[in-house]
Amino acid sequence: MTESEILVSESGSLGRITLNRPKALNSLTLGMVREMTEAVERWRDAEHIEAVLIDGAGERGLCAGGDVRALHDAAKAGDESLPAAFWTEEYRLNSALANYPKPVVGIMDGVCMGGGVGITAHGSHRVVTERSKVGMPETGIGFIPDVGGTYLMSRTPGELGTHLALTGGAVGGADALYCDLADHYVDSARLPELVEALSSGDVDEVLAAFAAPAPEPTLAEHREWIDAAYASSDVETVLARLRERPEQAAKDAATTIETKSPTALKVTLRALRSSYDSLEQALTLEYRLAMACVRIGDFVEGVRAALVDKDRNPQWSPTTLSEVDESRVQKFFEPASDEPELFG
């Protein structure tokens, strides 16, 4: 008998959703998104449920992101129906969690990237641990930080979000707090006890009791060069500034960025500089960009190199930033005729 990809349970006043694909690092499928949506909608007006908790099965982490291998296979076969349905329903779930009338506790333990960020970082109570690795690595597969990633990254202190979005780097629990991507730091050994306490206690009081002092954020010592180098709407300018900095970490960041999709980098930076009035506005734009990444971008090639052939040698097209002119970037931002109304 095949075990469910989502475990939905109730304990006292707590509704719990556990992602249950540990061998795939709990990567989200369309079926999982639909099961999660059904559960949170059922609990929305349930009087006996006072809070919702989202966590992941296994020891490696909450969620490595969306099941991009399945999206790649569909896109390569010329079938856009799966990407369209997945991103439509996933983004609606992100919005529903952000606007939920009850506390939503996201346990961002271990790996929490891409889609994993989308189902936790918009919630009301975001928990990290000493094992957390939080990030949006999408530029490395020819994609953009979606699930509200451009919204979150554009609202971090200074240019921290730009640094994370362009490099695709992950941060630990202390830095996630520093970047306003999390709220509470809890020792991973205490998570089972925390979950039990949440089943009958007030969420704020329970988290206050379990929270531990976080270590000093490592990004704090890099703020000067990050804020100076990334304060631009031009990727080439960012790279030039990074290379000119005396800090080795800045030069390393430039080297990392140069391995990413030139098209994805420019589209991502423009999206980060967009003026969002709401998460829903960001998600609507991200849907447009996501579908364009499939249709005219580097998504299929990026996933091939990272997850299919695993040769780690993507052949980006165009191959250089200078070849990605403004007219090409603009094509990603133009509405498609089949674009759905995500939020009525």
C-alpha positions as CSV (number, residue, x, y, z in Angstrom):
1,M,0.0,0.0,0.0
2,T,1.4,3.4,-1.0
3,E,1.8,5.8,1.9
4,S,0.2,9.2,1.6
5,E,2.4,12.1,0.5
6,I,0.7,14.2,3.1
7,L,-0.2,13.2,6.6
8,V,-3.1,15.2,8.0
9,S,-3.9,14.9,11.7
10,E,-5.5,16.6,14.6
11,S,-4.3,16.7,18.2
12,G,-6.3,18.7,20.6
13,S,-6.7,22.2,19.1
14,L,-3.9,21.7,16.6
15,G,-4.3,20.8,13.0
16,R,-1.1,19.2,11.7
17,I,0.1,18.8,8.1
18,T,3.2,16.7,7.6
19,L,4.9,16.5,4.2
20,N,5.6,12.8,3.7
21,R,8.0,12.3,0.8
22,P,11.2,12.0,2.9
23,K,13.2,10.2,0.1
24,A,12.5,13.2,-2.2
25,L,13.1,15.6,0.6
26,N,9.4,16.2,0.7
27,S,9.3,18.0,-2.7
28,L,5.8,19.3,-3.4
29,T,3.6,17.6,-6.0
30,L,0.3,19.0,-7.3
31,G,-1.5,16.3,-5.3
32,M,0.3,17.5,-2.1
33,V,-0.7,21.1,-2.8
34,R,-4.3,20.0,-3.2
35,E,-4.4,17.9,0.0
36,M,-2.9,20.8,1.9
37,T,-5.4,23.2,0.5
38,E,-8.2,20.9,1.4
39,A,-7.0,20.6,5.0
40,V,-6.5,24.3,5.7
41,E,-9.9,25.1,4.1
42,R,-11.6,22.5,6.3
43,W,-10.0,23.9,9.4
44,R,-10.6,27.5,8.6
45,D,-14.0,27.6,10.3
46,A,-13.6,24.5,12.5
47,E,-14.2,25.6,16.0
48,H,-12.1,22.9,17.6
49,I,-9.0,23.8,15.6
50,E,-7.2,26.9,16.9
51,A,-3.9,26.7,15.0
52,V,-2.3,24.9,12.1
53,L,1.2,23.4,12.0
54,I,3.2,22.5,8.9
55,D,6.3,20.3,9.2
56,G,8.1,17.6,7.2
57,A,8.8,13.9,7.7
58,G,12.4,12.5,7.9
59,E,15.6,13.9,9.2
60,R,16.8,16.0,6.3
61,G,14.3,18.8,6.2
62,L,10.9,20.3,5.7
63,C,10.9,20.6,1.9
64,A,13.4,21.0,-0.9
65,G,10.9,22.9,-3.1
66,G,8.5,21.9,-5.8
67,D,8.8,18.7,-7.8
68,V,10.6,20.4,-10.6
69,R,11.6,17.1,-12.2
70,A,7.9,16.4,-12.9
71,L,7.4,20.0,-14.2
72,H,10.5,19.6,-16.4
73,D,9.2,16.4,-17.9
74,A,5.9,17.9,-18.7
75,A,7.4,21.1,-20.2
76,K,9.9,19.1,-22.3
77,A,7.0,17.1,-23.7
78,G,5.2,20.3,-24.7
79,D,2.6,19.9,-22.0
80,E,2.1,23.1,-20.1
81,S,-1.0,22.0,-18.2
82,L,0.9,20.6,-15.2
83,P,3.1,23.6,-14.7
84,A,0.1,25.9,-15.1
85,A,-2.0,23.9,-12.7
86,F,0.8,23.4,-10.2
87,W,1.8,27.1,-9.9
88,T,-1.8,28.3,-10.0
89,E,-2.8,26.1,-7.0
90,E,0.5,26.4,-5.2
91,Y,0.4,30.2,-5.3
92,R,-3.2,30.3,-4.1
93,L,-2.2,28.1,-1.2
94,N,0.7,30.5,-0.4
95,S,-1.8,33.3,-0.3
96,A,-4.3,31.4,1.8
97,L,-1.7,30.6,4.4
98,A,-0.5,34.3,4.5
99,N,-4.1,35.4,5.1
100,Y,-5.3,32.6,7.4
101,P,-7.5,33.6,10.3
102,K,-5.7,31.3,12.7
103,P,-2.0,31.0,13.6
104,V,0.0,29.0,11.1
105,V,3.2,27.6,12.6
106,G,5.8,26.6,10.0
107,I,8.7,24.3,11.3
108,M,11.6,25.3,9.0
109,D,13.9,22.6,10.3
110,G,16.6,21.3,8.0
111,V,16.3,22.0,4.3
112,C,13.6,24.6,3.6
113,M,13.9,25.9,0.1
114,G,11.8,27.1,-2.8
115,G,8.2,25.8,-2.3
116,G,9.1,24.9,1.3
117,V,9.6,28.6,1.9
118,G,6.3,29.4,0.3
119,I,4.3,27.2,2.7
120,T,6.1,28.5,5.9
121,A,7.6,32.0,5.4
122,H,4.2,33.6,4.8
123,G,2.7,32.1,7.9
124,S,2.2,33.9,11.2
125,H,4.8,31.9,13.2
126,R,8.0,30.7,11.6
127,V,10.3,28.5,13.5
128,V,13.9,27.7,12.6
129,T,16.5,25.5,14.3
130,E,20.3,25.0,14.3
131,R,19.8,22.6,11.4
132,S,17.8,25.1,9.2
133,K,18.9,25.8,5.6
134,V,16.6,28.4,4.2
135,G,17.0,29.6,0.6
136,M,15.6,30.3,-2.9
137,P,18.0,28.5,-5.3
138,E,16.0,29.0,-8.4
139,T,18.4,31.1,-10.6
140,G,20.6,28.0,-10.7
141,I,17.9,26.1,-12.6
142,G,17.0,29.0,-15.0
143,F,14.0,30.0,-12.8
144,I,13.0,32.9,-10.5
145,P,12.4,33.0,-6.7
146,D,8.6,32.2,-6.8
147,V,6.0,31.3,-4.2
148,G,6.2,34.9,-3.1
149,G,10.0,34.7,-3.0
150,T,10.5,38.0,-4.8
151,Y,8.1,39.6,-2.3
152,L,10.0,38.2,0.7
153,M,13.5,39.0,-0.7
154,S,12.5,42.5,-1.6
155,R,11.6,43.2,2.0
156,T,14.7,41.9,3.8
157,P,16.9,44.5,5.5
158,G,19.1,46.3,3.1
159,E,20.2,44.2,0.1
160,L,20.3,40.9,1.9
161,G,17.4,39.6,-0.2
162,T,19.1,40.6,-3.5
163,H,22.2,38.7,-2.4
164,L,20.3,35.6,-1.6
165,A,18.1,35.7,-4.7
166,L,20.9,36.2,-7.2
167,T,23.4,33.7,-5.6
168,G,20.7,31.2,-4.7
169,G,22.4,30.7,-1.4
170,A,20.9,29.2,1.7
171,V,21.2,30.6,5.2
172,G,21.1,29.0,8.6
173,G,18.5,29.7,11.3
174,A,20.2,32.8,12.8
175,D,20.5,34.4,9.4
176,A,16.9,33.5,8.5
177,L,15.9,35.5,11.6
178,Y,18.2,38.3,10.6
179,C,16.7,38.4,7.1
180,D,13.1,38.5,8.5
181,L,12.4,35.1,7.0
182,A,11.7,33.5,10.4
183,D,10.5,34.5,13.9
184,H,11.6,31.9,16.5
185,Y,14.7,29.9,17.1
186,V,14.1,26.5,18.8
187,D,16.5,23.6,19.4
188,S,15.7,20.8,17.0
189,A,15.8,18.3,19.9
190,R,12.8,20.1,21.5
191,L,10.5,20.0,18.4
192,P,8.5,16.9,19.4
193,E,7.9,18.5,22.8
194,L,7.0,21.8,21.0
195,V,4.4,20.1,18.8
196,E,2.8,18.4,21.8
197,A,2.6,21.7,23.7
198,L,1.0,23.4,20.7
199,S,-1.9,20.9,20.7
200,S,-3.3,22.5,23.9
201,G,-1.5,25.8,24.5
202,D,-1.6,29.3,23.2
203,V,0.7,29.6,20.2
204,D,2.5,32.7,21.3
205,E,3.0,31.5,24.9
206,V,4.2,28.1,23.8
207,L,6.7,29.5,21.3
208,A,8.0,32.1,23.9
209,A,8.6,29.2,26.3
210,F,10.5,27.1,23.8
211,A,12.4,29.8,22.0
212,A,16.2,29.9,22.5
213,P,18.7,32.7,21.9
214,A,19.9,32.5,18.3
215,P,23.6,32.6,17.5
216,E,25.0,35.8,16.0
217,P,24.0,36.0,12.3
218,T,27.0,35.5,10.0
219,L,25.5,37.9,7.4
220,A,25.7,40.8,9.8
221,E,29.5,41.1,9.3
222,H,28.9,41.2,5.5
223,R,26.2,43.8,5.5
224,E,28.5,46.7,4.4
225,W,29.7,45.1,1.1
226,I,26.3,43.4,0.5
227,D,24.3,46.7,0.7
228,A,26.9,48.6,-1.3
229,A,27.4,46.1,-4.1
230,Y,23.8,45.0,-4.7
231,A,22.2,48.5,-4.6
232,S,21.5,48.5,-8.3
233,S,18.9,47.4,-10.9
234,D,21.6,46.1,-13.3
235,V,23.2,42.7,-12.8
236,E,26.4,43.7,-14.6
237,T,26.8,46.6,-12.2
238,V,26.3,44.3,-9.2
239,L,28.9,41.9,-10.5
240,A,31.4,44.7,-11.2
241,R,31.0,46.1,-7.7
242,L,31.4,42.6,-6.1
243,R,34.6,42.1,-8.0
244,E,35.9,45.5,-6.9
245,R,35.3,44.8,-3.2
246,P,38.4,43.8,-1.1
247,E,36.4,41.1,0.7
248,Q,36.9,37.6,-0.5
249,A,33.3,36.8,0.2
250,A,32.2,39.4,-2.2
251,K,34.4,38.0,-5.0
252,D,33.1,34.5,-4.2
253,A,29.5,35.8,-4.5
254,A,30.4,37.2,-8.0
255,T,31.8,33.8,-9.0
256,T,28.7,32.1,-7.8
257,I,26.3,34.5,-9.6
258,E,28.2,34.0,-12.9
259,T,27.3,30.3,-12.9
260,K,23.5,31.1,-12.9
261,S,21.2,31.6,-15.9
262,P,21.9,35.1,-17.3
263,T,18.3,35.4,-18.3
264,A,17.0,34.3,-14.9
265,L,19.3,36.7,-13.1
266,K,18.1,39.7,-15.1
267,V,14.4,38.7,-14.8
268,T,14.9,38.1,-11.0
269,L,16.5,41.4,-10.3
270,R,13.8,43.3,-12.2
271,A,11.1,41.4,-10.3
272,L,12.9,42.3,-7.0
273,R,12.8,45.9,-8.0
274,S,9.1,45.9,-8.8
275,S,6.8,47.8,-6.4
276,Y,4.5,45.2,-4.8
277,D,1.5,46.4,-2.9
278,S,0.7,42.9,-1.7
279,L,1.8,39.3,-1.7
280,E,-0.9,38.5,-4.2
281,Q,0.4,41.1,-6.6
282,A,3.9,39.5,-6.4
283,L,2.4,36.0,-6.9
284,T,0.5,37.1,-9.9
285,L,3.7,38.5,-11.5
286,E,5.6,35.4,-10.5
287,Y,3.1,33.1,-12.3
288,R,3.7,35.1,-15.4
289,L,7.4,34.9,-15.1
290,A,7.3,31.2,-14.2
291,M,5.4,30.3,-17.3
292,A,7.7,32.4,-19.4
293,C,10.7,30.6,-17.9
294,V,9.2,27.4,-19.2
295,R,8.2,28.8,-22.6
296,I,11.2,31.0,-23.5
297,G,13.6,30.7,-20.6
298,D,16.2,28.3,-19.3
299,F,14.0,26.3,-16.9
300,V,14.0,23.0,-18.9
301,E,17.8,23.1,-19.5
302,G,18.5,24.1,-15.9
303,V,16.6,21.2,-14.4
304,R,18.1,18.9,-17.0
305,A,21.6,19.8,-15.9
306,A,20.8,19.7,-12.1
307,L,18.4,16.8,-11.7
308,V,18.0,14.8,-14.9
309,D,21.4,14.2,-16.4
310,K,23.1,15.7,-13.3
311,D,26.1,16.9,-15.4
312,R,26.0,20.3,-13.6
313,N,26.9,21.9,-16.9
314,P,23.8,23.8,-18.1
315,Q,24.0,25.4,-21.6
316,W,22.3,28.7,-20.9
317,S,20.7,30.5,-23.8
318,P,21.8,33.3,-24.2
319,T,25.1,32.4,-22.6
320,T,26.1,35.8,-21.4
321,L,24.5,38.7,-19.5
322,S,25.4,41.1,-22.3
323,E,23.3,39.0,-24.7
324,V,20.2,39.3,-22.5
325,D,19.0,42.7,-23.6
326,E,16.1,44.7,-22.3
327,S,13.7,43.5,-25.0
328,R,14.3,39.9,-24.0
329,V,13.7,40.6,-20.3
330,Q,10.5,42.6,-21.2
331,K,9.0,39.5,-22.9
332,F,8.9,37.7,-19.5
333,F,6.8,40.5,-18.0
334,E,4.2,40.7,-20.8
335,P,0.9,39.1,-19.9
336,A,0.0,35.9,-21.8
337,S,-3.4,35.4,-23.4
338,D,-4.1,32.3,-21.3
339,E,-3.0,33.8,-17.9
340,P,-5.5,32.9,-15.2
341,E,-7.0,35.2,-12.6
342,L,-5.2,33.8,-9.6
343,F,-7.0,36.0,-7.0
344,G,-10.6,37.0,-7.6
